[in-house]
Amino acid sequence: MSQKSVAGQPISRLLTLIITTSPTPSAPSTELISEILSSFRTHCGALLSCRVIVVFDTYDRIASQARLKKGHVTPDGARCFGLYKQNIQELILKEFSSSETEPSLSHGDGEAEFGYGKLEANSVSFATTQSHEKRVTFIEPSKRLGFGLAVRTALRLTETPFVWVQQHDWSLVSEIPLAPLLDIMQATECDESMPVSYVCFPSIRLLSYADSAHVLQYPMLRSLTASLKHDFVAESGAVIPLTPMFFWHDKPHLASTRHYLSRVFPTRLSMLRGAFIEDTIGQRARNQMKEGDWAKWATWLYYPEQGKQLCLRHLRGRTWEGVEKESEKKAKWVAQNGKRPTTYTSS
């Protein structure tokens, strides 16, 4: 059974779960989010005791062909997204509500600013819906924010010192020692040489990261890995292996709320509308780390079994159409080709 508290404090008072979602071919089905919640139940149940903020990032335009990373959806995709938001709200309220009766909800609004401050167009209004005691919060922007501004908007509503940031198409496949990780993050907050402010989890491409070309090709990164990679010991006695991560990934991660806001989003100029953190800040951070400036970012990778244990599985949210449609596609392919198609797993 996983720990439910850290230094006498319930995890629910230390951590907020942030889920970002947007138009997806599987909408209006909730299968993607349901799969994620199921993986939490199996591998990190404490996440389901925390406050949750769900950002429903929207689309930019309706077009004949979907290009989801650019915010383009088809007319059917736009219609399905409206239904999808309703279905996800029902799912999340049922999962996170502490009462069997329908929760009372309050409504608010806000502005997500970006770019040059004197341009009126550089701001997106958003609506919020919150349950009692802010256990559940939904954010619905009037225009597409992009992953970066979606996370920043949720962080500004966060009242806990730590967040778990979750994209809508990554599930857990291994146990996550959440309480010991939070304990270590708290204990190293004032450690200038070895702070733990961000922890990512290994996907296929991050296995054996410390021995990969991402590190070995650069003398400074090899040196930092040799000096920093080790097993941390939490107050409970749990041993947590971490290796320095020389990037700020968007995939599921645990982070200090204050560090996130001050390091990734120090000003309105830090993130443009529609941008991803790893495509912008992530690249800048890596370049600085190659010069030895790692501690200001304090990014780590959870490294069980010397980096050989997988923790995340990609659910292919931009292409996966849901169990029913995928089964129909496979059946049609088999009928035309006489054999089963090969299934590839993304990292």
Beta strands, then each sheet from edge to edge (+ up, - down):
strand 1: 5-6
strand 2: 9-10
strand 3: 15-21
strand 4: 51-56
strand 5: 61-62
strand 6: 72-73
strand 7: 105-113
strand 8: 123-131
strand 9: 136-141
strand 10: 162-167
strand 11: 170-172
strand 12: 198-200
strand 13: 230-233
strand 14: 239-244
strand 15: 253-256
strand 16: 299-302
strand 17: 312-314
sheet 1: 1+ 2-
sheet 2: 7+ 8- 9+ 4+ 3+ 10+ 15- 12+ 16+ 14- 13+
sheet 3: 5+ 6+
sheet 4: 11+ 17-
end
